[in-house]
């Protein structure tokens, strides 16, 4: 088994009625290094776990970073169809 790259021993997740959650990553030896924060939704829960406990999958970090500066963005062209008079 590979050694973990983080120093958290466990994580608590409190779900709220509005779909948000409070995440608490507990540091293994120093409570001052605990991380506790709110997230808006389940996607935020996944992001928090990934950010604090995991490593990005191949290509994931690049995809999350968005296009490189200076990279031309595709333009949205009108859909082909009959001309409107």
Residue frames relative to the residue before (quaternion, step in Angstrom):
aa qw qx qy qz dx dy dz
X 1.0000 0.0000 0.0000 0.0000 0.00 0.00 0.00
X 0.4452 -0.7010 0.4932 0.2591 3.57 -0.92 0.94
X 0.5239 -0.6265 0.4772 0.3246 3.54 -1.14 0.69
X 0.4826 -0.6640 0.4834 0.3042 3.56 -0.97 0.85
X 0.4034 -0.7394 0.4996 0.2026 3.57 -1.11 0.74
X 0.6708 0.4450 -0.2942 0.5153 3.59 1.26 0.01
X 0.3872 -0.7221 0.5261 0.2276 3.58 -1.28 0.14
X 0.4483 0.6592 -0.4756 0.3718 3.57 1.07 0.73
X 0.3543 -0.7546 0.5144 0.2012 3.57 -0.95 0.88
X 0.7910 -0.1101 0.0753 0.5971 3.59 1.12 -0.63
X 0.2840 -0.7480 0.5819 0.1457 3.53 -1.34 0.33
X 0.1926 -0.7475 0.6257 0.1124 3.56 -1.06 0.85
X 0.0851 -0.7756 0.6238 0.0460 3.56 -1.04 0.79
X 0.1103 -0.7718 0.6253 0.0353 3.56 -0.77 1.10
X 0.1928 -0.7877 0.5776 0.0935 3.59 -0.61 1.14
X 0.2259 -0.7842 0.5696 0.0973 3.57 -1.03 0.87
X 0.6768 -0.5381 0.3378 0.3720 3.57 -1.22 0.57
X 0.6922 0.4802 -0.2886 0.4549 3.62 1.07 -0.59
X 0.6311 -0.5553 0.3275 0.4313 3.60 1.27 0.16
X 0.5796 0.5656 -0.3842 0.4434 3.58 1.25 -0.19
X 0.1739 -0.7757 0.5959 0.1139 3.57 -1.30 0.09
X 0.2827 -0.6943 0.6259 0.2150 3.53 -1.34 0.33
X 0.1693 -0.7857 0.5928 0.0506 3.55 -0.78 1.12
X 0.0293 -0.7827 0.6217 -0.0041 3.57 -0.96 0.90
X 0.1155 -0.7702 0.6268 0.0258 3.56 -0.47 1.29
X 0.2186 -0.8056 0.5437 0.0870 3.59 -0.55 1.20
X 0.3841 -0.7287 0.5253 0.2134 3.56 -0.73 1.15
X 0.5575 -0.6656 0.3898 0.3069 3.58 -0.96 0.86
X 0.8427 0.1361 -0.0709 0.5161 3.62 1.02 -0.54
X 0.7834 0.2692 -0.1487 0.5400 3.63 1.16 -0.34
X 0.3388 -0.7780 0.4923 0.1939 3.62 -0.25 1.23
X 0.5805 0.5839 -0.3757 0.4253 3.61 1.17 -0.46
X 0.6948 0.4481 -0.2657 0.4959 3.60 1.23 -0.40
X 0.3567 0.7099 -0.5163 0.3196 3.59 1.25 0.28
X 0.2083 -0.7427 0.6205 0.1416 3.56 -1.21 0.54
X 0.0671 0.7819 -0.6147 0.0795 3.58 -0.73 1.09
X 0.1914 0.7882 -0.5593 0.1709 3.55 -0.71 1.07
X 0.4825 -0.6490 0.5111 0.2911 3.54 -1.34 0.34
X 0.1010 -0.7522 0.6463 0.0798 3.53 -1.25 0.56
X 0.5573 -0.6619 0.4037 0.2971 3.56 -1.12 0.68
X 0.8220 -0.0104 0.0874 0.5626 3.57 0.98 -0.82
X 0.7527 -0.3870 0.2756 0.4557 3.56 -1.32 -0.07
X 0.5926 0.5540 -0.3675 0.4548 3.58 1.09 -0.63
X 0.6404 0.5211 -0.3125 0.4698 3.58 1.06 -0.76
X 0.5997 0.5393 -0.3519 0.4750 3.59 1.10 -0.69
X 0.6686 0.4943 -0.3014 0.4666 3.58 0.86 -0.95
X 0.6519 0.5175 -0.3188 0.4533 3.59 0.93 -0.88
X 0.6504 0.5219 -0.3208 0.4492 3.59 0.94 -0.85
X 0.6504 0.5033 -0.3139 0.4746 3.56 0.95 -0.88
X 0.6613 0.5019 -0.3066 0.4655 3.57 0.92 -0.91
X 0.6901 0.5036 -0.2860 0.4340 3.59 0.86 -0.98
X 0.7878 0.3540 -0.1755 0.4724 3.59 0.93 -0.86
X 0.7991 0.3143 -0.1494 0.4903 3.60 1.09 -0.57
X 0.7925 0.3561 -0.1588 0.4689 3.57 1.07 -0.56
X 0.4035 -0.6310 0.5892 0.3032 3.44 -1.43 -0.30
X 0.5447 -0.6293 0.4255 0.3552 3.60 -0.96 0.73
X 0.5031 -0.6030 0.5186 0.3381 3.54 -1.18 0.57
X 0.6789 -0.4818 0.3494 0.4299 3.57 -1.21 0.41
X 0.8253 0.1948 -0.1780 0.4993 3.57 -0.79 1.08
X 0.5392 0.6593 -0.3974 0.3416 3.60 1.21 -0.37
X 0.6487 0.5179 -0.3270 0.4517 3.61 0.90 -0.85
X 0.6558 0.5060 -0.3090 0.4674 3.58 0.96 -0.84
X 0.6604 0.5081 -0.3075 0.4595 3.59 0.95 -0.87
X 0.6694 0.4943 -0.2983 0.4676 3.60 0.99 -0.79
X 0.6289 0.5522 -0.3315 0.4354 3.58 1.14 -0.62
X 0.4110 -0.7105 0.4759 0.3159 3.59 1.16 -0.49
X 0.7243 -0.4309 0.2955 0.4499 3.56 -1.27 -0.04
X 0.5544 -0.5982 0.4628 0.3472 3.55 -1.16 0.62
X 0.5862 -0.5649 0.4302 0.3901 3.57 -1.13 0.57
X 0.7726 0.3169 -0.2514 0.4893 3.53 -1.00 0.84
X 0.5359 0.6011 -0.4170 0.4214 3.58 1.26 -0.13
X 0.4081 -0.7182 0.4938 0.2718 3.59 -0.67 1.00
X 0.3429 -0.7327 0.5565 0.1895 3.55 -1.02 0.87
X 0.5067 -0.6351 0.4674 0.3485 3.59 -0.98 0.69
X 0.3270 -0.7283 0.5639 0.2112 3.55 -1.06 0.71
X 0.4328 -0.6845 0.5210 0.2696 3.52 -1.12 0.66
X 0.1764 -0.7922 0.5803 0.0672 3.54 -0.64 1.16
X 0.5837 -0.5758 0.4189 0.3902 3.58 -1.13 0.51
X 0.5365 -0.6117 0.4708 0.3411 3.55 -1.15 0.63
X 0.4810 -0.6525 0.4887 0.3226 3.60 -1.00 0.77
X 0.3018 0.7352 -0.5658 0.2197 3.55 -1.07 0.67
X 0.7285 -0.4111 0.2825 0.4695 3.54 -1.23 -0.09
X 0.5337 -0.6222 0.4685 0.3294 3.55 -1.11 0.71
X 0.3062 -0.7326 0.5810 0.1786 3.55 -1.06 0.80
X 0.2720 -0.7898 0.5290 0.1497 3.59 -0.71 1.06
